[in-house]
Amino acid sequence: MPVEIHPSAIVEPGAELGDGVRIGPFCHIGAHAVIGDRTQLHAHAVVTGHTTLGHDCAVHSHAVLGGTPQVLGFQDVPESRLEIGNDCTMREHTTVHAGVPKLAGVTRLGNECFMMVGSHVAHDCQLGNDIVIANGVQIGGHVEIGDNVWFGGLVAVHQFTRIGRNAFIGGGAILVEDVIPFGSVIGNRAKLAGLNMVGLKRRGYDKAQLYEIRSAYKAVFAGGGLFKDRLADAAIAFKDKPLAMEIINFVLAAGGRPICKPG
């Protein structure tokens, strides 16, 4: 398939364009960009820096991918990179920044991620697959997000936060603590509101799996005694239950990071 480049677009020498790539009016493609097969850039989209963009992606008007990290005094270097997977969509005015080499050096988004209008992913974030980020969501640096996480509109995520897979972050949440896998959080400051049961059912989790997840949640976050004691007891009681242990191990791995708990 031939590459289509609008006459008004700027594609700097050195950029690598896959088969069937389409570059719309007034786009700007940097010299170190690598764009996969059949990816389309709509009018005024920008791919800059050392950015790799997968196949079958759509980048809409005024989105900027691979921009310099918002770090005071940062000087752009080749080790500052952005890697985006396949089948991703970046709607109008989305921004994803490259990494800071002395900290990690690369920002990564997996496959089939969908960023809506005006959303932002900062430097050195690590995002999994099938993540939906609604309008106006702002994600700080070094955030880790598992697969199948959904964000409602206007969420703000503090730097270094971890979010486990299949979680749901309610619209307008201000998130400063880690979110367990399968969790659902809401509010400012965000609190754990339960489990993302709607999302889990949509993804085909059966009754036995849901019961296992719910049982682990209750064991860790409900009941009497200290949180650390409930967590230790749950680690013993559910040691042969992989979904339950995913929650428990996520909490155990937090180190000094606070975990988002029920209000």
N, C-alpha and C positions, 0 to 999 in steps of 0.2 A: 504493500500500500504506500502511495506517495505521501511525503510530508507536505502539509499546506501551511504556508506562512503569509499572513497578510502583509502587503507592501509597507504599511505604517509600523509594523512590529520591528523591534530591534533584537536580533539574536547575535550575541557576541561570538567572535571566533573562538573555537574550543568547546562550545556547548555540544552535547551529544543528544541527538533527537532520534527516538525509535521510529519504527515503521508506523505510518498512519497518524503521526502526531499532527495536531491542528493548533496553530498559533493565531489568535484573533487580533483585531486592530489594537495598536498602541501597547501591546505587551512588551515586556523587557525580560530577556533570558540571559543570565550571566554566563561568563566564559567557562565556569566550572560546573554548570548545571548538567545533570543527566536525567533525561525524561524518557519514560518507558513507552512502549508501543501503545498507540491508539489513545493516548492521553490528550485531552483538549483543554486549552487555556482560552478563556473568554476575554473579551476586550479589557485592556488595562491591567491584566494580571501580571504579577512579577514573581519570577523564580530567580533568586540571587544566591551568592555565596557558594559553598561546596555542598550543594543540595542534590540528593538523589530522589527522584519521584517515580513511583512504580507505574505499571501499565494500567490502562483503562481508568485513569483518574480524571476528575473534572475540577478545574480551578476557575472559579467565577470572578467577576469583575472586581478589581481593586483588592483582591487577596494578595498577600505578600508572604512568600515562603522562603525561609533561609536568611532572614534579616539578622543583623548584628544583635547579639544579646543586649538587653537593657542592664548593663553592668557599668558603673562609673569607671572611666579610664580604660575600658576594654579596647584592645587593638585587634582588628580582624586578621586572622591567620588561617592557613590551610587546615589546621587541626580542629577548627571550629566547623562542625558539620551538622547537617540535618538529613535524616533518612525517613522517607515516607513509603509505606507499602503500596499494594495494588488495590484498585477499585475504591479508592478514597474520594470523597467529595469535600471540597472547601468552598463554601458559599461566599457571598459578597463580604468584603472587608475583613475576612479572617486573617490572622497572622500566626505564624509558627516560627519561632526563633531557633537559630543554631546553638550549639553547646559552647561551653567555656572550657578550653583545654585543661587548665589547671584543676578543674573540678571533675569533669567527666569527658567533655569534648564533643558529645554527640546527643542530639535530641532525636528520639525515635517514635514514630507512629506505625502501628501494625496495619493489617489489611482491613478493608471495608469500614474504615472510620468515616464518620459524617460530622463535619463541623458546620454549624449554621451561622447565620449572619452575625458579624461583629465578635466572634469568639476568638480567644487567644490562648496559645500554649507557649509557655516561656522556655528558657534555655534548660537543657539537660533533663527534660522530662522523658519518661519512659512509658509509653502507652501501648496497650495490647491491641487485640483485634476487635472489630465489631463494636466500637465505642461510639455513642451518639452524644454530641455536645450541642446543646440548644443555644438559642440566640443570646449573645452578651455574656457567655460564661468566660471567666478569667481564671486561668490556671497558672499558679506561680511556679518558680523554678524547682527542679529536682523532684517533682511529684511523680509517683509511680502509680499507674492505674492498670488494673487487670482487665481481662477480656469481658465484653458484654456489659460494660458499665454505661448507664444512662444518666445524663445531667439535665435537669430542668433549666429553664431560662434564668439568666442573671445570677448564677451561682459564682461564688468566689472561693477559690481553694488556696490555702496558705502553702508557702514553699515547704518542701520536704514531706508533705503529707503522703501517706500510702492509702490506696483504695483497693480493696479486694475485688475479685471478679464477681460479676452478676449483682453488683450493688446498684442502688438507685439513690441519686442525690436530688432532693426535692427543689423546686424552683425557688430562687432567692436565698438559698442556704449560704451561710458564711461558715466555711469548713476549716477548722484549725486543728482537728484531731483525726487520727487514722480511722478508717471505716472498715469493718470486718467484711469478708466475703459474704455475699447474699444479704447484706444489711440494707436498710432503708433509713435515710436520715433527712431531717427537716429542721428549719429554724435558723435563727441568728441569736447566739451561736448554735450551730447545728447539734442536735441530739439524736441519738438512735431511736427511731420510732417503731422498730420491729424488723421484720424480714421482707425482702422484695418478693413476696409470694406471687404477685401478678407476673413479674418477669420470669420467675422460675417455672411457673406453669406454662408460659408461652414458649419456653425453651425445652419443654418436654420432660421435666423432672417428674417422676412418678410418685405415688403416695408414700411408698416406703422411703424414698430419698427425702421427700419433704418432711416426713416424720423425724428422720435422723437429724436433719438440719435444725428443725424446730426444737427437738429435745436438747441438742447441744446449746442452742441459744438460751433456752430457759435455765439450763444448768449453770451457764457462765454468768448471765446477766440478771437472773431472778433468784429469789430465795434469800435466806439469812446469811450471816457471817461476812467475813472479809472477801473482797473480790479475788485477791490472790489465792485464798484458800479454795474458793469455788472453782477457780481455774485449774488448780492443781488436782482437785478431786475429779474434775471433768476429763483431764488428760489421762487419768487412770481408767475411768469408767468407759470412755469412748476410744480406747487405744486401737481397737480393730475396726473402727468406723471411719473411712477415709474422708467423707464430706464433713462429718463432725470435727475431725482432726484438722481439716483445712482452716476452720474458724479458730480452733484452739491454738494451732501452730502460728497462725497469723498474729494473734495476740502475744504469744510468747516471744515472737521475733521482734516485737516493737522496740526493745531496748529502752531508751529514754523517751520515746515518743508517746504522748498520751493517746488513749483509745477512746473513740466516741462511744458514750454509754447512754442508756435511757435517761431522760430528764428526771 
